């Protein structure tokens, strides 16, 4: 990709260069601006910016998710055990059985 063209690129050629730049990304400290096509350099700079944005979003998401707890006035807080749950209240009535006899068949 060290060859530069003085003519303008068509849309498909530019997309291919941008795709190549994304797939063959080189960090800024290892690329020299004079050796790369301007479209490749532009796409690599865009990828640098995308990477910075993603890192900033991760950092800001971590900061937002952290909620500091207020310290207790006495230091350590020890919760008392929960009160026992009362048994459900139900109506207790005696069901009387009928006195009639059940017929028995042979």
PyMOL CGO cylinders between C-alpha atoms (Angstrom):
from pymol import cmd
from pymol.cgo import CYLINDER

trace = [
    CYLINDER, 0.00, 0.00, 0.00, 2.99, 2.31, -0.35, 0.3, 1, 1, 1, 1, 1, 1,
    CYLINDER, 2.99, 2.31, -0.35, 1.85, 3.43, -3.80, 0.3, 1, 1, 1, 1, 1, 1,
    CYLINDER, 1.85, 3.43, -3.80, -0.02, 6.73, -4.02, 0.3, 1, 1, 1, 1, 1, 1,
    CYLINDER, -0.02, 6.73, -4.02, -2.26, 7.64, -6.90, 0.3, 1, 1, 1, 1, 1, 1,
    CYLINDER, -2.26, 7.64, -6.90, -2.67, 11.22, -8.01, 0.3, 1, 1, 1, 1, 1, 1,
    CYLINDER, -2.67, 11.22, -8.01, -6.11, 10.54, -9.46, 0.3, 1, 1, 1, 1, 1, 1,
    CYLINDER, -6.11, 10.54, -9.46, -9.23, 10.33, -7.36, 0.3, 1, 1, 1, 1, 1, 1,
    CYLINDER, -9.23, 10.33, -7.36, -10.46, 6.95, -6.16, 0.3, 1, 1, 1, 1, 1, 1,
    CYLINDER, -10.46, 6.95, -6.16, -13.81, 5.53, -7.03, 0.3, 1, 1, 1, 1, 1, 1,
    CYLINDER, -13.81, 5.53, -7.03, -16.14, 4.57, -4.20, 0.3, 1, 1, 1, 1, 1, 1,
    CYLINDER, -16.14, 4.57, -4.20, -15.41, 0.82, -4.30, 0.3, 1, 1, 1, 1, 1, 1,
    CYLINDER, -15.41, 0.82, -4.30, -11.63, 1.34, -4.27, 0.3, 1, 1, 1, 1, 1, 1,
    CYLINDER, -11.63, 1.34, -4.27, -11.91, 3.67, -1.29, 0.3, 1, 1, 1, 1, 1, 1,
    CYLINDER, -11.91, 3.67, -1.29, -14.04, 1.13, 0.61, 0.3, 1, 1, 1, 1, 1, 1,
    CYLINDER, -14.04, 1.13, 0.61, -11.48, -1.57, -0.13, 0.3, 1, 1, 1, 1, 1, 1,
    CYLINDER, -11.48, -1.57, -0.13, -8.67, 0.64, 1.17, 0.3, 1, 1, 1, 1, 1, 1,
    CYLINDER, -8.67, 0.64, 1.17, -10.64, 1.43, 4.32, 0.3, 1, 1, 1, 1, 1, 1,
    CYLINDER, -10.64, 1.43, 4.32, -11.38, -2.25, 4.88, 0.3, 1, 1, 1, 1, 1, 1,
    CYLINDER, -11.38, -2.25, 4.88, -7.73, -3.10, 4.37, 0.3, 1, 1, 1, 1, 1, 1,
    CYLINDER, -7.73, -3.10, 4.37, -6.75, -0.38, 6.85, 0.3, 1, 1, 1, 1, 1, 1,
    CYLINDER, -6.75, -0.38, 6.85, -9.14, -1.79, 9.49, 0.3, 1, 1, 1, 1, 1, 1,
    CYLINDER, -9.14, -1.79, 9.49, -7.94, -5.36, 8.99, 0.3, 1, 1, 1, 1, 1, 1,
    CYLINDER, -7.94, -5.36, 8.99, -4.23, -4.44, 8.89, 0.3, 1, 1, 1, 1, 1, 1,
    CYLINDER, -4.23, -4.44, 8.89, -4.31, -1.78, 11.59, 0.3, 1, 1, 1, 1, 1, 1,
    CYLINDER, -4.31, -1.78, 11.59, -0.94, -0.51, 12.80, 0.3, 1, 1, 1, 1, 1, 1,
    CYLINDER, -0.94, -0.51, 12.80, -0.62, 1.57, 16.00, 0.3, 1, 1, 1, 1, 1, 1,
    CYLINDER, -0.62, 1.57, 16.00, 0.35, 5.25, 15.44, 0.3, 1, 1, 1, 1, 1, 1,
    CYLINDER, 0.35, 5.25, 15.44, 3.88, 4.86, 16.78, 0.3, 1, 1, 1, 1, 1, 1,
    CYLINDER, 3.88, 4.86, 16.78, 4.70, 2.20, 14.15, 0.3, 1, 1, 1, 1, 1, 1,
    CYLINDER, 4.70, 2.20, 14.15, 3.39, 3.94, 11.04, 0.3, 1, 1, 1, 1, 1, 1,
    CYLINDER, 3.39, 3.94, 11.04, 5.00, 6.81, 9.21, 0.3, 1, 1, 1, 1, 1, 1,
    CYLINDER, 5.00, 6.81, 9.21, 2.63, 9.18, 7.47, 0.3, 1, 1, 1, 1, 1, 1,
    CYLINDER, 2.63, 9.18, 7.47, 4.73, 9.42, 4.27, 0.3, 1, 1, 1, 1, 1, 1,
    CYLINDER, 4.73, 9.42, 4.27, 4.49, 5.68, 3.47, 0.3, 1, 1, 1, 1, 1, 1,
    CYLINDER, 4.49, 5.68, 3.47, 0.69, 5.21, 3.57, 0.3, 1, 1, 1, 1, 1, 1,
    CYLINDER, 0.69, 5.21, 3.57, -2.14, 6.19, 1.25, 0.3, 1, 1, 1, 1, 1, 1,
    CYLINDER, -2.14, 6.19, 1.25, -4.17, 9.14, 2.64, 0.3, 1, 1, 1, 1, 1, 1,
    CYLINDER, -4.17, 9.14, 2.64, -7.35, 7.03, 2.77, 0.3, 1, 1, 1, 1, 1, 1,
    CYLINDER, -7.35, 7.03, 2.77, -5.53, 4.33, 4.76, 0.3, 1, 1, 1, 1, 1, 1,
    CYLINDER, -5.53, 4.33, 4.76, -4.15, 6.94, 7.18, 0.3, 1, 1, 1, 1, 1, 1,
    CYLINDER, -4.15, 6.94, 7.18, -7.59, 8.50, 7.58, 0.3, 1, 1, 1, 1, 1, 1,
    CYLINDER, -7.59, 8.50, 7.58, -9.18, 5.14, 8.37, 0.3, 1, 1, 1, 1, 1, 1,
    CYLINDER, -9.18, 5.14, 8.37, -6.44, 4.23, 10.86, 0.3, 1, 1, 1, 1, 1, 1,
    CYLINDER, -6.44, 4.23, 10.86, -6.94, 7.59, 12.59, 0.3, 1, 1, 1, 1, 1, 1,
    CYLINDER, -6.94, 7.59, 12.59, -10.66, 6.88, 12.73, 0.3, 1, 1, 1, 1, 1, 1,
    CYLINDER, -10.66, 6.88, 12.73, -9.93, 3.51, 14.31, 0.3, 1, 1, 1, 1, 1, 1,
    CYLINDER, -9.93, 3.51, 14.31, -7.66, 5.28, 16.85, 0.3, 1, 1, 1, 1, 1, 1,
    CYLINDER, -7.66, 5.28, 16.85, -10.55, 7.60, 17.71, 0.3, 1, 1, 1, 1, 1, 1,
    CYLINDER, -10.55, 7.60, 17.71, -13.00, 4.68, 17.95, 0.3, 1, 1, 1, 1, 1, 1,
    CYLINDER, -13.00, 4.68, 17.95, -10.67, 2.86, 20.33, 0.3, 1, 1, 1, 1, 1, 1,
    CYLINDER, -10.67, 2.86, 20.33, -10.29, 5.97, 22.51, 0.3, 1, 1, 1, 1, 1, 1,
    CYLINDER, -10.29, 5.97, 22.51, -14.06, 6.47, 22.58, 0.3, 1, 1, 1, 1, 1, 1,
    CYLINDER, -14.06, 6.47, 22.58, -14.66, 2.85, 23.60, 0.3, 1, 1, 1, 1, 1, 1,
    CYLINDER, -14.66, 2.85, 23.60, -12.09, 3.11, 26.40, 0.3, 1, 1, 1, 1, 1, 1,
    CYLINDER, -12.09, 3.11, 26.40, -13.63, 6.36, 27.61, 0.3, 1, 1, 1, 1, 1, 1,
    CYLINDER, -13.63, 6.36, 27.61, -17.11, 4.80, 27.58, 0.3, 1, 1, 1, 1, 1, 1,
    CYLINDER, -17.11, 4.80, 27.58, -15.86, 1.83, 29.59, 0.3, 1, 1, 1, 1, 1, 1,
    CYLINDER, -15.86, 1.83, 29.59, -14.20, 4.11, 32.13, 0.3, 1, 1, 1, 1, 1, 1,
    CYLINDER, -14.20, 4.11, 32.13, -17.22, 6.38, 32.43, 0.3, 1, 1, 1, 1, 1, 1,
    CYLINDER, -17.22, 6.38, 32.43, -19.54, 3.37, 32.73, 0.3, 1, 1, 1, 1, 1, 1,
    CYLINDER, -19.54, 3.37, 32.73, -17.44, 2.04, 35.60, 0.3, 1, 1, 1, 1, 1, 1,
    CYLINDER, -17.44, 2.04, 35.60, -17.52, 5.39, 37.37, 0.3, 1, 1, 1, 1, 1, 1,
    CYLINDER, -17.52, 5.39, 37.37, -21.27, 5.74, 36.99, 0.3, 1, 1, 1, 1, 1, 1,
    CYLINDER, -21.27, 5.74, 36.99, -21.98, 2.20, 38.23, 0.3, 1, 1, 1, 1, 1, 1,
    CYLINDER, -21.98, 2.20, 38.23, -20.04, 2.68, 41.49, 0.3, 1, 1, 1, 1, 1, 1,
    CYLINDER, -20.04, 2.68, 41.49, -22.27, 3.98, 44.24, 0.3, 1, 1, 1, 1, 1, 1,
    CYLINDER, -22.27, 3.98, 44.24, -20.47, 4.77, 47.48, 0.3, 1, 1, 1, 1, 1, 1,
    CYLINDER, -20.47, 4.77, 47.48, -22.17, 3.65, 50.69, 0.3, 1, 1, 1, 1, 1, 1,
    CYLINDER, -22.17, 3.65, 50.69, -22.48, 5.99, 53.60, 0.3, 1, 1, 1, 1, 1, 1,
    CYLINDER, -22.48, 5.99, 53.60, -20.43, 4.84, 56.59, 0.3, 1, 1, 1, 1, 1, 1,
    CYLINDER, -20.43, 4.84, 56.59, -22.30, 4.01, 59.77, 0.3, 1, 1, 1, 1, 1, 1,
    CYLINDER, -22.30, 4.01, 59.77, -21.85, 6.46, 62.65, 0.3, 1, 1, 1, 1, 1, 1,
    CYLINDER, -21.85, 6.46, 62.65, -20.52, 3.75, 64.98, 0.3, 1, 1, 1, 1, 1, 1,
    CYLINDER, -20.52, 3.75, 64.98, -18.29, 2.11, 62.43, 0.3, 1, 1, 1, 1, 1, 1,
    CYLINDER, -18.29, 2.11, 62.43, -19.35, -1.47, 61.75, 0.3, 1, 1, 1, 1, 1, 1,
    CYLINDER, -19.35, -1.47, 61.75, -23.02, -2.20, 61.24, 0.3, 1, 1, 1, 1, 1, 1,
    CYLINDER, -23.02, -2.20, 61.24, -24.31, -5.51, 62.58, 0.3, 1, 1, 1, 1, 1, 1,
    CYLINDER, -24.31, -5.51, 62.58, -27.88, -6.32, 61.65, 0.3, 1, 1, 1, 1, 1, 1,
    CYLINDER, -27.88, -6.32, 61.65, -30.11, -8.09, 64.15, 0.3, 1, 1, 1, 1, 1, 1,
    CYLINDER, -30.11, -8.09, 64.15, -31.70, -11.33, 62.98, 0.3, 1, 1, 1, 1, 1, 1,
    CYLINDER, -31.70, -11.33, 62.98, -35.06, -10.90, 61.35, 0.3, 1, 1, 1, 1, 1, 1,
    CYLINDER, -35.06, -10.90, 61.35, -38.12, -11.40, 63.50, 0.3, 1, 1, 1, 1, 1, 1,
    CYLINDER, -38.12, -11.40, 63.50, -39.76, -14.75, 63.05, 0.3, 1, 1, 1, 1, 1, 1,
    CYLINDER, -39.76, -14.75, 63.05, -42.58, -14.81, 60.57, 0.3, 1, 1, 1, 1, 1, 1,
    CYLINDER, -42.58, -14.81, 60.57, -45.91, -15.41, 62.28, 0.3, 1, 1, 1, 1, 1, 1,
    CYLINDER, -45.91, -15.41, 62.28, -47.84, -18.49, 61.27, 0.3, 1, 1, 1, 1, 1, 1,
    CYLINDER, -47.84, -18.49, 61.27, -50.76, -17.88, 58.93, 0.3, 1, 1, 1, 1, 1, 1,
    CYLINDER, -50.76, -17.88, 58.93, -54.05, -17.39, 60.67, 0.3, 1, 1, 1, 1, 1, 1,
    CYLINDER, -54.05, -17.39, 60.67, -56.75, -19.81, 59.65, 0.3, 1, 1, 1, 1, 1, 1,
    CYLINDER, -56.75, -19.81, 59.65, -60.23, -20.52, 60.81, 0.3, 1, 1, 1, 1, 1, 1,
    CYLINDER, -60.23, -20.52, 60.81, -60.26, -23.79, 62.67, 0.3, 1, 1, 1, 1, 1, 1,
    CYLINDER, -60.26, -23.79, 62.67, -63.66, -25.40, 62.80, 0.3, 1, 1, 1, 1, 1, 1,
    CYLINDER, -63.66, -25.40, 62.80, -64.59, -28.96, 63.36, 0.3, 1, 1, 1, 1, 1, 1,
    CYLINDER, -64.59, -28.96, 63.36, -66.40, -30.61, 60.51, 0.3, 1, 1, 1, 1, 1, 1,
    CYLINDER, -66.40, -30.61, 60.51, -69.03, -32.97, 61.78, 0.3, 1, 1, 1, 1, 1, 1,
    CYLINDER, -69.03, -32.97, 61.78, -69.51, -36.21, 59.92, 0.3, 1, 1, 1, 1, 1, 1,
    CYLINDER, -69.51, -36.21, 59.92, -73.02, -37.24, 58.97, 0.3, 1, 1, 1, 1, 1, 1,
    CYLINDER, -73.02, -37.24, 58.97, -74.59, -39.94, 61.14, 0.3, 1, 1, 1, 1, 1, 1,
    CYLINDER, -74.59, -39.94, 61.14, -76.16, -41.81, 58.30, 0.3, 1, 1, 1, 1, 1, 1,
    CYLINDER, -76.16, -41.81, 58.30, -74.62, -45.18, 57.55, 0.3, 1, 1, 1, 1, 1, 1,
    CYLINDER, -74.62, -45.18, 57.55, -73.05, -46.00, 54.26, 0.3, 1, 1, 1, 1, 1, 1,
    CYLINDER, -73.05, -46.00, 54.26, -74.74, -48.93, 52.51, 0.3, 1, 1, 1, 1, 1, 1,
    CYLINDER, -74.74, -48.93, 52.51, -72.68, -52.08, 52.17, 0.3, 1, 1, 1, 1, 1, 1,
    CYLINDER, -72.68, -52.08, 52.17, -73.14, -54.27, 49.09, 0.3, 1, 1, 1, 1, 1, 1,
    CYLINDER, -73.14, -54.27, 49.09, -72.16, -57.91, 48.66, 0.3, 1, 1, 1, 1, 1, 1,
]
cmd.load_cgo(trace, "trace")
